[in-house]
Structure formats: C-alpha cells, structure tokens
Amino acid sequence: MKDMTAVILAAGKGTRMKSDTPKVLHELLGKPMLRYVIDAVKASGISRIIVVIGHGSGAVRDILKTEGVTAVEQKRLLGSGDAVMTAKKALGPSSGDILVICGDTPLIRKETVRSIIEKHKSSGASATILTAILKDPTGYGRIVRGSEGRIAKIVEDQEASLYEEVIEEINVGTYCFKSTDLFAALARVSDDNRKKEYFLTDVIGVLSRNDKTIESVTAEDKNEIIGINSRKDLAYATQAMKTRVMDGIMAGGVTVQDPLSTVIYPDVSIGRDTVIYSNTVIQSDVTIGSSCKIGPFTRIRPGVIIGDRVEVGNFVELVKTRIGDDTKVKHHTYLGNTTVGKKVNIGAGTITANFDGKNKNETVIEDGAFIGVGAMLVAPVKVGKEAVVGAGCVVLKGHDVPRKATAVGVPSRILKKK
C-alpha cells in the first residue's frame, strides 16, 4: 500500500502503570503491546511505518531495531497532535494518506485496520474515524454529531459538557487522514484546554467547520478498543488475548480440556485432533503436529517442533527441541536444545544438561532409542538408533552411545554383547 503511511503513537509515560518500563513495552502473552500493533498494521498491507517515541525512548528503539520501522522522538510530551507533527518531517513531501493508531491498543485486528482504510479510500473523506458504542463511555472522547448525523467534533472526556458526557459513541483513537488536510488542520489546533496539550481530536472539529467529509467505521469487537493505561487494563487485555488465541486453536480441531487453566501464546500452530490437558503453557514459536497428547502441567517454550502422535506428559519442559513422530516424553523431564527421532521412549525424570556455563550444547537421540528413568545426558552427546540408556545412567559429553548399544552406570559405560 504505497500511498499509505502508518503513524503509531508510542510516546506516553503511562504513569498509572507505576513502572520504569515504557507503557508500550509491557507484555501480553510474551509480546510487547507495541509489537501487536505493528503486526496488525503490517498485516493490513501497510509497509511504511513511523513510530513516535518519547518516554523510555532508548528501550523502545531497541525493540524497533528488528521491526523495519522508522522511529522519531517527541522531545516534549505535548499531546497527540504534537506527536503527529513530530512525525511530519519523517513523512517527507508525501501527499498520500496517513493511518494514525495508538501503540497501547494491542487487541486491534488487522481486519479492522483494513476496514477503516477501505472506507477512507472508497469515500474520499478527509478523515475516517474508528468509533465504538459503549454503555459506559467514561474515559473516552465522545463523537459529537450534528442534526444530519455528520460528525461535528470529538470532545475529550475531561472537556465534555453534561450533554456530551452521556453520548455513547466514543473515539477509539484510530484514524485515516488525507495528509494535506491533516497538517493544514493541525496548524490551527491550540493548547487551550485543561491539560495544555495539542489534541489530535481537535483536528476533526477544524475539518468539520471547513465542510470536509468525515466518515466513520464502528468496531464490532469491543475488546479491540481497549487502551492499556493501568495494570488492571493489562490484565483484562491479556485475558481477552488469551481467549482469542484459544478460540482460534479450538476452531482448528484441537481439544483444550480446560481453557481456564491453559495458556497458549500467539504464533503457535497445533494440528487437528491434538488434546491439550489442563495447566499447560505453550509459548510462541511452537509447532505441534496432529493427534498428540500434551500435558497436564507441561511447559513448552519457544523453538519447539513436535511431530504427529507424540505424547508429552505431566511436568515436562521443552525448549528449542525437535521431537519426531510417535515418540513418548513422560513425566518430570527436561529437554533443551535436543533433537529426538521417531518412536523414541524418554523415561520419567530424564534431563538433557544443555548448558555448560558458557554455551548451550546439542543432544541428539536417534530413532527407536530407549532412555531409562532418571537418565542424564550431558551435551554435546549423541544416542544412536535403537540404543538403550539404562535407568539412572549419566552419559557425559562426548561419550556417544553407538547404535543398538546399551549404556549403564555413573558415568556411563557400554555393555558388551555376550
């Protein structure tokens, strides 16, 4: 979408969070809220993104290094209108359209972003606003319409009159503007308000008074409009995101035995007919095949790939591990930086000791191997095809177990065949 630039507002302090961490870097299910917004904008088809940063700018810049976006700093936090003006230089002479979106609205969907863009382009409006209808609009700017239903202005909550306070249509904080109309109107916005800030919302009143066309799109999912301003907001949004992810997983043919006690992060792929038992945590960047049984009380961390018909039992932790089809990993086991083949049995209490104090090392367990109860494999080490590691055995690094061999003892030794 070459003629559209997104400006993400991420400069606020978030004083009600009572945190040294910039507000937009607080996480929902393992990912900063700002990254959710960037992902939604990119998925809507916008490739050129400018993020306005301010409080904690150094930490926010570090996050943005891998996102392929432009960061500009608002030196003094003088309101949303001033934040957009800060982005003007980075925008350059472009006369296209601008999407303005808040960096603290992590539940916004790509479909909603697309809908506001499509409405804006098809209508030829100077501004298109994302709105919502709330029975309790406290805290949100109100959409004030004239007698013919045209949007006349947006009134901030603290500036609203008694008549305006009862309006249920609220401003979500996501807009599309024609850039020339936006900056012409911003030049006429003043800080004559209680907070002595330049409100982006005042642009709508300026455009209306100049008979510019202003359109709106109503958000259907009320959770999308949630802006994170407190720890309570963060908890509510996290629960909403958890439910959204869980609904998508179950719609794909996965059984989640107890959704209340189970946590599945975004960016997880699970095959159909897999069963996730209670009190299981599956973090992002995990792929699980079909017809698997996972849990209960299992934690699967990033970088794990699990094949089909695999059983991962209770109190198992996996990280950066690949497990082949028809393998069983049961009870009180830790596998890190491990490649496990097909039809392998991992006994209860097995540990791959992958960290030597400096480096993470690899363990390889090939097809058909049998690892006994309480075994410890000190990486780097390899267990060959159809080999057996006896119960309680400690296989030290570099002491590979050959194919079809049996290793026993502490430290391990290879039994000779009679």
Residue pairs with C-beta under 8 A, 6 or more apart in sequence:
1 44
1 45
1 46
1 47
1 117
2 48
2 96
3 94
3 96
3 97
4 45
4 46
4 48
4 96
4 97
4 98
4 99
4 117
5 46
5 48
5 49
5 50
5 91
5 94
5 96
5 97
5 98
5 99
5 179
6 41
6 46
6 48
6 49
6 50
6 98
6 99
6 100
6 101
7 49
7 50
7 51
7 52
7 84
7 87
7 91
7 98
7 99
7 100
7 101
8 34
8 37
8 38
8 41
8 49
8 50
8 51
8 52
8 69
8 101
8 102
8 103
9 52
9 80
9 83
9 84
9 100
9 101
9 102
9 103
10 22
10 24
10 34
10 51
10 52
10 53
10 54
10 60
10 102
10 103
10 104
11 52
11 53
11 54
11 55
11 73
11 74
11 77
11 83
12 23
12 24
12 54
12 55
12 77
12 104
13 23
13 54
13 55
13 77
14 22
14 23
14 24
14 26
14 55
14 104
14 228
14 229
16 229
16 230
17 23
17 26
17 228
17 229
17 230
17 231
17 234
18 231
19 26
20 56
21 56
21 59
22 55
22 56
22 59
22 60
23 33
23 55
23 104
23 228
23 229
24 32
24 33
24 34
24 60
24 103
24 104
25 32
25 33
25 34
25 56
25 59
25 60
25 63
26 32
26 33
26 228
26 234
27 33
28 36
28 106
28 234
28 237
28 238
28 241
29 238
29 241
29 242
29 245
29 263
29 265
29 266
29 284
30 265
30 283
30 284
31 265
31 266
31 284
32 63
33 103
33 104
33 105
33 106
33 228
33 237
34 51
34 60
34 63
34 103
34 104
34 106
35 63
35 67
36 106
36 107
36 108
37 101
37 102
37 103
37 105
37 106
37 108
38 49
38 51
38 67
38 69
39 110
40 108
40 109
40 110
40 113
41 49
41 99
41 101
41 110
41 113
42 49
43 110
43 113
44 110
44 113
44 114
44 117
45 114
45 117
46 99
46 113
46 117
48 70
49 67
49 68
49 69
49 70
50 69
50 70
50 71
50 72
50 87
50 90
50 91
51 60
51 64
51 69
51 70
51 71
51 72
51 103
52 72
52 73
52 74
52 83
52 84
52 86
52 87
53 60
53 61
53 64
53 71
53 72
53 73
53 74
54 73
54 74
54 75
54 77
54 83
55 77
57 71
57 73
60 71
61 71
64 71
70 90
72 86
72 87
72 89
72 90
73 86
74 82
74 83
74 86
76 82
78 191
78 197
78 198
79 191
79 195
79 197
79 198
79 199
79 200
80 197
80 198
80 199
80 200
80 201
81 186
81 189
81 197
81 198
81 199
81 200
81 202
81 203
82 197
82 198
83 200
84 100
84 182
84 186
84 200
85 183
85 186
85 198
88 183
91 98
91 179
94 179
95 179
95 180
96 179
97 117
97 120
97 121
97 176
97 177
97 178
97 179
98 176
98 177
98 178
98 179
98 182
99 113
99 116
99 117
99 174
99 175
99 176
100 174
100 175
100 176
100 177
100 200
101 108
101 113
101 173
101 174
101 175
102 173
102 174
102 227
104 227
104 228
104 229
105 172
105 173
105 174
105 224
105 225
105 226
105 227
105 228
106 228
106 237
106 241
107 221
107 223
107 224
107 225
107 226
107 237
107 240
107 241
107 244
108 174
108 224
109 221
109 224
112 130
112 174
112 217
112 219
112 221
112 224
113 174
115 217
116 128
116 130
116 174
116 175
116 176
116 217
117 176
119 125
119 128
119 176
119 215
119 217
120 127
120 128
120 176
120 215
123 213
123 215
124 213
125 176
125 178
125 212
125 213
125 214
125 215
126 177
126 178
126 181
126 182
126 207
126 212
126 213
126 214
127 175
127 176
127 177
127 178
127 181
127 182
127 203
127 204
127 207
127 212
127 214
127 215
128 175
128 176
128 214
128 215
128 216
128 217
129 143
129 151
129 154
129 171
129 172
129 174
129 175
129 204
129 214
129 215
129 216
129 217
130 171
130 172
130 173
130 174
130 175
130 216
130 217
130 218
130 219
130 225
131 143
131 169
131 170
131 171
131 172
131 216
131 217
131 218
131 219
132 169
132 170
132 172
132 218
132 219
132 222
132 224
132 225
133 168
133 169
133 170
133 218
134 140
134 168
134 170
134 222
135 168
137 157
137 165
137 167
137 168
137 169
137 170
138 157
139 157
140 157
140 170
140 171
140 172
141 154
141 155
141 156
141 157
141 170
141 171
141 201
142 154
142 155
142 157
142 160
142 164
142 165
142 167
142 169
142 170
142 171
143 151
143 154
143 167
143 169
143 170
143 171
143 216
144 151
144 152
144 153
144 154
144 155
144 164
144 167
145 151
145 152
145 169
146 152
150 208
150 214
151 204
151 208
151 214
151 216
152 205
152 208
153 201
153 202
153 204
153 205
153 208
154 171
154 201
154 202
154 204
154 205
155 161
155 164
155 201
156 193
156 199
156 201
157 165
158 194
158 195
159 193
159 194
160 167
170 225
171 201
172 219
172 224
172 225
173 227
175 200
177 203
181 207
181 212
182 203
185 203
185 206
185 207
185 210
186 198
186 200
186 203
188 206
189 198
189 199
189 200
189 202
189 203
189 206
190 198
190 202
191 197
191 198
193 199
204 214
207 214
208 214
219 225
223 237
223 240
223 244
226 233
226 236
226 237
226 240
227 233
228 234
228 237
241 266
242 263
242 264
243 259
245 264
245 265
245 266
245 268
246 256
246 259
246 262
246 264
249 256
249 264
249 268
249 270
249 276
250 256
250 259
252 270
252 272
253 271
253 272
253 273
254 270
254 271
254 272
254 273
254 274
254 275
254 276
255 273
255 274
255 275
255 276
256 262
256 264
256 276
257 275
257 276
257 277
257 278
257 295
257 296
258 277
258 278
258 279
261 278
261 279
262 276
262 278
262 279
262 280
262 281
262 295
263 280
263 281
263 282
264 270
264 276
264 281
264 282
265 282
265 283
265 284
265 286
266 284
267 284
267 285
268 282
268 283
268 284
268 285
268 286
268 287
268 288
269 286
269 287
269 288
270 276
270 282
270 287
270 288
270 292
271 288
271 289
271 290
271 291
271 292
271 308
272 290
272 291
273 290
273 291
274 288
274 289
274 290
274 291
274 292
274 293
274 294
275 292
275 293
275 294
276 282
276 294
276 295
277 293
277 294
277 295
277 296
277 298
277 314
278 295
278 296
278 297
279 295
279 296
279 297
280 294
280 295
280 296
280 297
280 298
280 299
280 300
281 298
281 299
281 300
282 288
282 294
282 300
283 299
283 300
283 301
283 302
284 302
285 302
285 303
285 304
286 300
286 301
286 302
286 303
286 304
286 305
286 306
287 304
287 305
287 306
288 294
288 300
288 306
288 310
289 306
289 307
289 308
289 309
289 310
289 325
290 308
290 309
291 308
291 309
292 306
292 308
292 309
292 310
292 311
292 312
293 310
293 311
293 312
294 300
294 306
294 312
295 312
295 313
295 314
296 314
297 314
297 315
298 312
298 313
298 314
298 315
298 316
298 317
298 318
299 316
299 317
299 318
300 306
300 312
300 317
300 318
301 317
301 318
301 319
301 320
302 319
302 320
303 319
303 320
303 321
304 318
304 319
304 320
304 321
304 322
304 323
305 321
305 322
305 323
306 312
306 318
306 322
306 323
307 323
307 324
307 325
307 326
307 327
307 342
308 325
308 326
309 325
309 326
310 323
310 324
310 325
310 326
310 327
310 328
310 329
311 327
311 328
311 329
311 330
312 318
312 323
312 329
313 328
313 329
313 330
313 331
313 333
314 331
314 332
315 331
315 332
315 333
316 329
316 330
316 331
316 332
316 333
316 334
316 335
317 333
317 334
317 335
318 329
318 334
318 335
318 336
319 335
319 336
319 337
320 336
320 337
320 338
320 360
321 335
321 336
321 337
321 338
321 339
321 340
322 338
322 339
322 340
323 329
323 335
323 340
323 344
324 340
324 341
324 342
324 343
324 344
324 367
325 342
325 343
326 342
326 343
327 340
327 341
327 342
327 343
327 344
327 345
327 346
328 344
328 345
328 346
329 335
329 340
329 346
329 350
330 346
330 347
330 348
331 348
331 349
332 348
332 349
333 346
333 347
333 348
333 349
333 350
333 351
334 350
334 351
334 352
335 346
335 350
335 352
335 363
336 352
336 354
336 355
336 360
337 352
337 354
337 360
337 361
337 362
337 363
337 379
338 352
338 354
338 362
338 363
338 364
338 365
338 379
339 362
339 363
339 364
339 365
340 346
340 365
341 365
341 366
341 367
341 368
341 369
341 385
342 367
342 368
343 367
343 368
344 365
344 366
344 367
344 368
344 369
344 370
344 371
345 369
345 370
345 371
346 365
346 371
347 370
347 371
347 372
347 373
347 374
347 375
347 391
348 373
348 374
349 373
349 374
349 375
350 371
350 373
350 374
350 375
350 376
350 377
351 375
351 376
351 377
352 363
352 376
352 377
352 379
353 376
353 377
353 378
353 379
354 360
354 361
354 362
354 363
354 379
355 361
356 379
356 397
361 379
361 380
361 397
362 379
362 380
363 377
363 379
363 380
363 381
363 382
363 383
364 381
364 382
364 383
365 371
365 377
365 382
365 383
366 382
366 383
366 384
366 385
366 387
366 403
367 385
367 386
368 385
368 386
369 383
369 384
369 385
369 386
369 387
369 388
369 389
370 386
370 387
370 388
370 389
371 377
371 383
371 389
372 388
372 389
372 390
372 391
372 392
372 393
373 391
373 392
374 391
374 392
375 389
375 390
375 391
375 392
375 393
375 394
375 395
376 393
376 394
376 395
377 383
377 389
377 395
378 394
378 395
378 396
378 397
379 397
380 397
380 398
381 395
381 396
381 397
381 398
381 399
381 400
381 401
382 400
382 401
383 389
383 395
383 400
383 401
383 407
384 400
384 401
384 402
384 403
384 404
384 405
385 403
385 404
386 403
386 404
387 401
387 402
387 403
387 404
387 405
387 406
387 407
388 405
388 406
388 407
389 395
389 401
389 406
389 407
389 412
390 406
390 407
390 408
390 409
392 410
393 407
393 408
393 409
393 410
393 412
394 409
394 410
394 411
394 412
395 401
395 407
395 411
395 412
396 411
396 412
399 411
399 412
401 407
401 412
401 414
402 414
405 414
405 415
406 414
406 415
407 413
407 414
407 415
408 415
